[in-house]
Amino acid sequence: MTSELPAALSEIREEFLALSGQDRLQLLLEFANELPELPARFADDPALTERVVECQAPVYIAIEVDDAGVHMHATAPREAPTTRGFASILSQGLDGLSAQEVLAIPADFPLSLGLTELISPLRLNGMSGMLSRAQRLTVEKSK
């Protein structure tokens, strides 16, 4: 990793790295269960969200930027717990960061969680897609 992670993402990464393989998968499932429901304003108007096409499952995200920082909202099917877990990690890890902090998150963050031996490259690519989409939307919403 070439740059310092924000505290929340650093703590999440450390949680994963402190565990062994199967326990890491269990932690990912715990994150999946923590993904909040999409706020009604986004659920009622899907045009306000953007599909993450890198994900096999239908994942949609929305970014809001206000005085309190960046907020990522995401929806992913319960039948896709890995994807939900990744969405939850990013939703929790980005919440309240400044736009500059979000943009400084290294693209290889998903690979730093110690899941490369446990999760398919296609799924890891999905998390990378969520991060890059969140960063692009942060730029757009910050203008």
C-alpha positions in Angstrom: 0.0 0.0 0.0 1.5 3.3 -1.1 -0.5 5.7 1.1 -1.9 5.8 4.6 -5.5 4.6 5.0 -8.1 6.5 6.9 -8.6 5.2 10.4 -11.9 3.3 9.8 -10.5 1.4 6.8 -7.2 0.8 8.6 -9.1 -0.7 11.6 -11.2 -2.9 9.2 -8.0 -4.1 7.5 -6.4 -4.9 10.8 -9.4 -6.9 11.9 -9.2 -9.0 8.8 -5.4 -9.5 9.0 -5.6 -10.6 12.7 -7.7 -13.6 11.6 -7.0 -16.9 9.8 -8.6 -17.7 6.5 -12.0 -19.1 7.4 -12.4 -16.6 10.2 -11.8 -13.8 7.6 -14.7 -15.2 5.6 -16.9 -15.2 8.7 -15.9 -11.6 9.3 -16.9 -10.7 5.7 -20.3 -12.3 6.3 -20.7 -10.3 9.5 -20.0 -7.1 7.5 -22.6 -8.3 4.9 -25.2 -8.5 7.7 -24.3 -4.9 8.7 -25.1 -3.3 5.4 -27.8 -0.8 6.1 -30.9 -0.6 3.9 -30.8 1.9 1.1 -32.4 5.2 2.3 -35.9 5.6 0.9 -34.9 8.5 -1.3 -32.6 6.2 -3.3 -34.9 3.1 -3.1 -37.8 5.2 -4.4 -35.7 6.6 -7.3 -33.2 4.1 -8.6 -32.0 6.7 -11.1 -30.1 8.3 -8.1 -27.9 5.2 -7.8 -25.3 3.8 -10.1 -24.8 0.2 -11.0 -21.4 -1.3 -10.3 -21.0 -3.3 -13.5 -17.8 -5.0 -12.2 -19.9 -6.9 -9.7 -21.6 -10.1 -10.8 -24.5 -9.4 -8.5 -26.7 -6.3 -9.1 -24.9 -3.8 -6.8 -25.9 -0.1 -6.8 -24.3 2.7 -5.0 -24.9 6.4 -4.3 -22.5 8.9 -2.9 -23.5 12.0 -1.0 -21.1 14.8 -0.1 -22.1 17.3 2.5 -20.5 19.3 5.4 -20.2 16.1 7.4 -18.2 14.5 4.6 -18.8 11.7 2.1 -21.5 9.1 2.6 -21.8 5.9 0.5 -25.1 4.1 0.3 -25.2 0.7 -1.3 -27.6 -2.1 -2.1 -26.7 -5.7 -2.9 -28.8 -8.8 -2.8 -28.8 -11.0 0.3 -27.9 -13.9 -1.9 -24.6 -12.3 -2.6 -23.0 -12.1 0.9 -19.5 -11.5 -0.3 -20.6 -8.5 -2.4 -22.7 -7.2 0.4 -19.8 -7.6 2.8 -17.5 -5.5 0.4 -20.3 -2.9 0.1 -20.6 -2.7 3.8 -16.9 -2.3 4.4 -16.7 0.6 2.0 -19.9 2.1 3.3 -18.6 2.1 6.9 -15.1 2.9 5.9 -15.9 6.0 3.8 -18.6 7.5 6.0 -17.6 11.0 7.1 -14.3 11.1 5.3 -13.4 14.2 3.3 -13.5 14.0 -0.5 -9.7 14.2 -0.4 -9.4 11.3 2.0 -11.7 9.2 -0.2 -9.7 10.0 -3.3 -6.4 9.1 -1.5 -7.5 5.5 -0.8 -5.2 3.3 -2.8 -6.8 1.2 -5.5 -5.3 -1.9 -4.1 -7.1 -1.6 -0.8 -9.4 -4.6 -1.5 -6.3 -6.7 -2.0 -4.9 -5.7 1.4 -7.7 -7.5 3.4 -6.0 -10.9 3.2 -8.9 -12.4 1.1 -7.0 -13.1 -2.1 -6.6 -16.8 -1.3 -10.3 -17.1 -0.2 -12.3 -15.0 -2.7 -12.3 -15.3 -6.5 -10.4 -12.6 -8.5 -13.8 -11.7 -10.1 -15.3 -10.9 -6.7 -12.2 -8.9 -5.7 -12.5 -7.0 -8.9 -16.1 -6.2 -7.9 -14.9 -4.5 -4.7 -12.2 -2.6 -6.7 -15.0 -1.5 -9.0 -17.1 -0.3 -6.0 -14.1 1.7 -4.7 -13.3 3.3 -8.1 -16.9 4.1 -8.7 -17.2 5.7 -5.2 -14.1 7.8 -5.9 -15.4 9.0 -9.3 -18.8 9.8 -7.8 -17.1 11.7 -4.9 -15.4 13.9 -7.5 -18.6 14.5 -9.3 -20.6 15.3 -6.2 -17.9 17.6 -4.8 -18.2 20.0 -7.7 
